[in-house]
Amino acid sequence: MYGTPLKTNRSLGRFILFTIITFGIYSLVYFYCVGRDLNTINSRYDGKKTMNFVLLMLVAPFTLGIAGLVWMHRISDRTGWALAHRSINYQFNANTFWLWSILGSIIFVGPFVYVHKLSTAMNYICNDYNTRGYQ
């Protein structure tokens, strides 16, 4: 293990509960932490750095939300890359974002399925990182 262990207790229930209690602020913290953890785990290998979520929140209104879609696409893609790089058998990638979060919003539950899948994927990746470190 390297440094402070990364969180491995993300869940849809916690996301929903804390987002309601904090009037939406927790969802911002959640995605900020996902981006930060992906930078910690992946940047050494993929040479990329995820844009800070706070900066994204400042830029997104000027792009009519397109920057947010691009950010979520990249987060999902990097999560899928980390799963493959660490040989974790869990299906998640940018297609998951577009299928569940965007298309799935038609049936209302899609974005919740996406957050559940993202939380599960990040728990697997962070647990592997906490156990094996940089791989």
NORSULLIN-V907665 format. One record per residue. RES is the residue in one letter. D_FIRST is the distance of its C-alpha to the first C-alpha in Angstrom with 2 decimals. Layout:
res:RES d_first:D_FIRST
res:RES d_first:D_FIRST
//
This chain:
res:M d_first:0.00
res:Y d_first:3.79
res:G d_first:6.67
res:T d_first:8.12
res:P d_first:7.18
res:L d_first:9.75
res:K d_first:12.89
res:T d_first:13.67
res:N d_first:17.14
res:R d_first:19.29
res:S d_first:22.72
res:L d_first:26.24
res:G d_first:27.77
res:R d_first:25.64
res:F d_first:26.31
res:I d_first:30.04
res:L d_first:30.35
res:F d_first:28.60
res:T d_first:30.34
res:I d_first:33.65
res:I d_first:33.08
res:T d_first:32.09
res:F d_first:34.79
res:G d_first:32.47
res:I d_first:30.19
res:Y d_first:27.16
res:S d_first:27.46
res:L d_first:27.11
res:V d_first:23.98
res:Y d_first:22.55
res:F d_first:23.22
res:Y d_first:22.10
res:C d_first:18.61
res:V d_first:18.60
res:G d_first:19.60
res:R d_first:17.10
res:D d_first:14.12
res:L d_first:15.75
res:N d_first:16.14
res:T d_first:12.50
res:I d_first:11.68
res:N d_first:15.03
res:S d_first:16.76
res:R d_first:15.45
res:Y d_first:17.09
res:D d_first:19.97
res:G d_first:21.12
res:K d_first:21.92
res:K d_first:21.37
res:T d_first:22.41
res:M d_first:25.19
res:N d_first:24.43
res:F d_first:25.80
res:V d_first:27.93
res:L d_first:29.58
res:L d_first:30.16
res:M d_first:31.98
res:L d_first:34.24
res:V d_first:34.99
res:A d_first:35.43
res:P d_first:38.83
res:F d_first:40.31
res:T d_first:39.42
res:L d_first:40.74
res:G d_first:37.35
res:I d_first:36.81
res:A d_first:33.85
res:G d_first:32.17
res:L d_first:32.85
res:V d_first:31.50
res:W d_first:28.30
res:M d_first:27.79
res:H d_first:28.67
res:R d_first:26.09
res:I d_first:23.31
res:S d_first:24.30
res:D d_first:24.55
res:R d_first:21.10
res:T d_first:19.67
res:G d_first:21.69
res:W d_first:20.57
res:A d_first:16.84
res:L d_first:17.83
res:A d_first:19.87
res:H d_first:17.48
res:R d_first:14.83
res:S d_first:17.84
res:I d_first:17.66
res:N d_first:21.24
res:Y d_first:22.10
res:Q d_first:24.91
res:F d_first:24.44
res:N d_first:25.62
res:A d_first:28.13
res:N d_first:30.89
res:T d_first:29.34
res:F d_first:29.78
res:W d_first:33.37
res:L d_first:34.35
res:W d_first:33.07
res:S d_first:32.80
res:I d_first:35.93
res:L d_first:38.19
res:G d_first:37.01
res:S d_first:38.18
res:I d_first:41.66
res:I d_first:41.02
res:F d_first:39.23
res:V d_first:36.25
res:G d_first:34.68
res:P d_first:32.51
res:F d_first:31.20
res:V d_first:30.35
res:Y d_first:28.51
res:V d_first:26.40
res:H d_first:25.66
res:K d_first:24.66
res:L d_first:22.51
res:S d_first:20.77
res:T d_first:20.21
res:A d_first:18.95
res:M d_first:16.48
res:N d_first:15.25
res:Y d_first:14.76
res:I d_first:13.02
res:C d_first:10.63
res:N d_first:9.98
res:D d_first:9.44
res:Y d_first:7.09
res:N d_first:5.00
res:T d_first:5.72
res:R d_first:6.18
res:G d_first:4.93
res:Y d_first:8.40
res:Q d_first:11.07
//
